[in-house]
């Protein structure tokens, strides 16, 4: 999943290692709205549900076979999460 890892690296630079590690851990443990990614048929994390528009967009991206997506909860006070 090279594109996903590239995006995770960008999130680390923007938000810090600790925040990104927490998001990945919580998303991988099944908590929605923390971390969700897919690439080339591989899906990791837990889908986002709190924002219906984002959830719908991600579902459509998976259904249409998009190359990749990586979504992570921004830290409190951050302007953009994806």
C-alpha positions as CSV (number, residue, x, y, z in Angstrom):
1,X,0.0,0.0,0.0
2,X,2.6,2.6,-1.0
3,X,0.2,5.4,-1.7
4,X,-1.5,4.9,1.7
5,X,1.9,4.9,3.5
6,X,2.9,8.1,1.6
7,X,-0.2,9.8,2.9
8,X,0.3,8.5,6.4
9,X,3.8,10.1,6.2
10,X,2.2,13.4,5.2
11,X,-0.2,13.2,8.2
12,X,2.8,12.5,10.5
13,X,4.6,15.6,9.3
14,X,1.5,17.7,9.6
15,X,0.0,16.3,12.9
16,X,2.8,14.5,14.7
17,X,3.7,10.8,15.2
18,X,1.7,10.4,18.4
19,X,-1.6,11.6,17.0
20,X,-1.2,9.5,13.8
21,X,-0.2,6.4,15.8
22,X,-3.3,6.8,18.0
23,X,-5.6,7.2,15.0
24,X,-4.2,4.1,13.3
25,X,-4.3,2.1,16.5
26,X,-8.0,3.0,17.2
27,X,-9.1,2.6,13.6
28,X,-7.4,-0.9,13.5
29,X,-9.1,-1.8,16.7
30,X,-12.5,-1.2,15.1
31,X,-13.3,2.3,16.3
32,X,-15.0,4.3,13.5
33,X,-14.0,7.9,12.6
34,X,-10.3,7.4,13.4
35,X,-8.5,5.8,10.5
36,X,-9.6,4.1,7.3
37,X,-7.6,3.4,4.1
38,X,-7.7,1.3,1.0
39,X,-5.5,0.6,-1.9
40,X,-5.5,-1.9,-4.7
41,X,-8.2,-4.0,-3.1
42,X,-6.7,-4.0,0.4
43,X,-8.8,-2.2,3.2
44,X,-7.5,-1.4,6.7
45,X,-9.0,0.5,9.6
46,X,-12.7,1.2,10.3
47,X,-15.0,3.3,8.1
48,X,-16.0,6.8,9.0
49,X,-19.7,7.2,10.2
50,X,-20.0,10.6,12.0
51,X,-19.9,12.6,8.7
52,X,-22.6,11.0,6.4
53,X,-21.2,12.9,3.3
54,X,-17.7,11.5,4.0
55,X,-19.0,8.0,4.6
56,X,-21.0,8.1,1.4
57,X,-18.0,9.4,-0.6
58,X,-15.7,6.7,0.8
59,X,-18.3,3.9,0.1
60,X,-18.6,5.2,-3.5
61,X,-14.9,5.3,-3.9
62,X,-14.6,1.6,-2.9
63,X,-17.5,0.6,-5.1
64,X,-16.1,2.4,-8.1
65,X,-12.6,0.9,-7.6
66,X,-10.7,4.0,-6.8
67,X,-6.9,3.5,-6.6
68,X,-6.5,4.6,-3.0
69,X,-7.9,6.6,-0.1
70,X,-6.5,7.4,3.4
71,X,-8.7,9.2,5.9
72,X,-7.7,10.1,9.4
73,X,-9.3,12.1,12.2
74,X,-7.5,15.5,12.5
75,X,-6.3,16.6,15.9
76,X,-8.6,18.9,17.9
77,X,-8.6,22.3,16.3
78,X,-7.2,21.2,12.9
79,X,-9.0,22.5,9.9
80,X,-8.9,19.5,7.5
81,X,-8.7,15.7,8.0
82,X,-8.4,14.2,4.6
